[in-house]
Amino acid sequence: MSIGFGIFLFAVGAICAFALNVDLGWIDIKTVGYILMGAGVIITIIGIALLARRRSVASTTRSGVDPVSGERVTRSETSAPEDPRV
């Protein structure tokens, strides 16, 4: 959701900075547009970083000898962290 919101802020900021020709005495629309574009970029980067961190996977490999047959046994387990949203 944060990636989409960041893109939305960037688009609204670009519209304010480049497409609007409104003159308000108390606020500069171009500056507001640039601020929104910067906030959109920052929120998008944070969203990508959080998404990459959430996708981590832990892998465990164990080796041992079966006492009954004497064969070497290798067991691999892959687990993803629990998703708190589910």
Secondary structure, DSSP 8 states (H G I E B T S, - for coil): -HHHHHHHHHHHHHIIIII-----SS--HHHHHHHHHHHHHHHHHHHHHHHHHHT--EEEEEEEE-TTT--EEEEEEEE----TT-
